[in-house]
Amino acid sequence: MTLYKAVTIAGSDSGGGAGIQADLKTFQELDVYGMSVITVLTAQNTLGVQGVYPQSLEAIEAQIDSVLSDIGSDATKTGMLYSTEIISLVAQKLRHYKVRNLVVDPVMYAKGGAPLLQPEAMDALKNELLPLATVITPNIPEACGILGIQEITTEGEMAGVAERLLDCGAEYVLLKGGHLSGGESVDLLMDRNESTYLRTPRIITRHTHGTGCTLAAAITAGLAKGYSVREAVATAKPFITAAITNSLAIGGGIGPTNHGAFRRVGI
């Protein structure tokens, strides 16, 4: 049996619904051996983010070196990177190790709205990290933040925004449209040759903490297994749909998706 390997370079969510914890759960559910590099410790739960504690550059570099110099990775995901300095270091190490199959989830905000990326780090994200990506997975607020635009309200606007995001250097853009209104949740997958709208019925639930992390991790798992980007996205969508459909109403706020739902319950 082939052992597929993936590493997540992201923040730790003490509540277990997003970040490193969501990524490792997703890798495990999809039969991929998961490794981690913790960039930021957060104190958070379903009610919000109570504290953000960036790790030292020395600690982040040591984790990356430990994992990639020995075990290696078939695919890599980045999540919460928080600062210019962390982004620059991560980009440098990704280039050094010639990392392939890179999924960049440009984490900027927690589900409750707390900022997870310093505003001054946006240029480093755009200029140093996005050009290394195989696929980037912004939601609408994140896409607006990257491009400095106010809002996206229609599918037609999504297409124009995705084209502009491709100009940042990634091979593919998966622009997630869950923030739009309507009975469907519409994502747009685009490269320089083809655009595909991915439609699923909108699931009515407030418990969606960790959806972006989980979807990006599922795509990463697919790439680790040797799937094309389009194949990886196609397999990741049912996984996240099941996770949201069977989300967990725990705590007093916004509960997490259910990472074990696809294997145990299905959609």
N, C-alpha and C positions, 0 to 999 in steps of 0.2 A: 504494500500500500504506500502510495506517495505521500510524504509529509509536506503539506503546503504551509508556508510561514508568512506571517504579516506582522508589521510593527506599527503601533500608533504612537505618535508624538503629539501629546495633548495635555490638557489639564485634568486634574483629578476632581471628581464630583463625589463629595462625601455622602451624598444621598443615594448614590448608586444608579441614577437614571440616565446620566449623560457622560460625556468625556471618556476618560480612560476606561472606566468601569463598563459603560455601554459598549465601547468598542471591543473589549475583551470578551464580554458575554456574546456579542454577535459573532466574532471570530469562532468561538467555541461551538456555537449552534450550527455554524456552517462548515464545520470540520476543518478549520484552519488553526494552526498553532499560533497563538498570539503572544506578542512581546510588547513592552511599553517603555516609553521615555516620558517622564512626568515633567512638564514645563512649569506648571502652576498648581499649587494646592488651593482648593477652594473649600470654604465652609458653606455648605448649602443644603437645602432640603426642599420640600415641595412648596414652601412659602417664599423662597427666594434665595439670594446669595447674601450670606452674612459676613464673608471675609474672602479676600483674594491675596494669596501669598506666593509671589513669583519665586521660583527656584534660582539659585545662583547659576551664572553661565558655566562655571566650572562643573557643577553637578549635572547640568543638562548635557554638556559635552562628554562627560565621563559615561553617562548612560548610553548615549549614541555610540560612542566608541566601543563600549563593552558589547553591545548587541550586534552591531554591524560588522565589527572586525572578527567576530567569532562565529555567530550563528547565521548572520545574513538574513535576507528577507526577499520574498518573491513579490511583495507589494507593500507599500508604505502609505500611511494616512497621516495627515496633520490636522489638528483641531485647534484648540485654544493656544495661541502663542503669545498673546498679550502685548508685547513690547517690540520696539524696533530692534533692540539688542538681541532678543531671543530669536526673532525672525531671521536676522542676518546670520546668526550662528547656525541655526538649523539649515538655512539655505546653503551655507558654506559646507557643512558636513554632508548634505545630500549630494552636492556636486563632488565632494572628495570621494565618497563611496560609490559614485556613479549609480545612484538609486534609480531604479526603473519602476514603472507602474505606480506613479505617485498620484494619490487622491488628495486634493487640498479642499478641506471644508473650511471656508473663511469665517470662522466663528467670531462674531462681533457682539452679540447680545445673548443674555440668558432668556429663557422663556418668559420670565417675569419682567424683562426689560433692562436688567442690570448690565452695564457695559463690560465686555470681556476682552476688548481690544482697545488699547490707548489710541486716541485720535491721531497722534503724531506717528503712529506705526503704519498708517495706511499706505504711505509711499513705499515702505519696505515690502509690505505685502504685495503690492502691485508690481514693483520693479525687480524684486529679488526672488520671490517665491512662486508667483503665478506662472512665470515663464518656464519653470521646471515641471509643471504639472502635466500629467496625462489627462486628468479631468478635474475640473473644479465644480463645486456643488453649492453655489450660493442660493439662499432664498431671496425673496424680493427685497426686503430691507437691506440685506447684505450686498446685493447687486447695486442698489441705489447708493450705498455707502462707498463701494469701490469706484463707481463712475461719477459720484458727486451730483446725482440727479435727485429730484424730489420724490417721485412716485412712479409706479407702474400700475396701470388699471385694466389693461386689456391684453388679450393674447397677441394681438398685433404688435403692441409695444414690447412684449416679451421677446419677440423675434429680433427687433432692432437692438435691444439691450444685449441679447446673447451674442449678436455679431460684434458689438463693441467689446464685450468681455473676451471674445476670442482674440481680439487685437492685443490683449494683455499678454498673450503668448502661450496659453494652454492649448493642448490638442483638441480637447472637447470641453464643452460647457453643459452642465445639467442645471438649468435654471428652474428652481422649484416654485410653483405657483400657488402653494397652499394659502398664501395670504390674500389671494383674490377672492371675490365673492362668487356665488353660484353653486349649483348642485354638484358640480364636478371639481375635483382637484386636478389641475392641469400642470404638468411639468413639460419642459422643452429641452430635448437633447439635441445638441448641434455641434457639428464639426464644420470644416471649411467646404465640405461637399454635400452635406445632407442635414436636414432638420426633421425631427420626429416629435410630435406632441404625444405625450403619454397621459392618458385619461383614466381616472378611477373615481368612483362615486365618493363624494365628500362624506367623511365619517364624523358624525356629530358627537364630539366628546371634548371636554376641557383637558383631559389627561394625555397630554402630548409632549411631556418633557423628554428630551433626548431624541426626538424624531430625526433631526438633521445628522447628529452623530451616528445614529444607528443606520440610517440609509447609506451614508458615506462609508461606514465600516463594512456594510454588506457588499457594496460595490468593490471595496478593497479586497474582500475575501474572494470575490469572483475573479478579479485580476490575478490574485495569487494562484488561483487554480488554472490560469492560462486562458481564461475567457477573453474575448475582445471587449472593448468598452461597452458596445451595444449589448452584447450578451450579458455582461456583468450587471448593467443597469436593469435589463429585462428580468434577471433572477432576483435582484435586490428589491424590486417593486413589490412583488407578492410578500416578501419577508416583512417589509415595513408596513404594508397594509394589514397583515395579520397582527403585527405588534400593536398597531394603533387600535384596531377593531377590538382587541382583547386587552386594552390598556388597564393599568392598575390604579384603582382609586384608594391610594394610601396617603396618609398624612392629611394635613388640613388645607392643602393648596392644589397645585397642578401636579398630578401624579405622572409617573413614567410610563412609557410604552412597555409592552411585555415581550422581552427578548426571546422567551421560550415558546411563544405562541405558535409560530409557523410549524415547528417540528411536532408539537403536541396537539395543537388544536386545528391548524390550518386556517384559511381565511374564513 
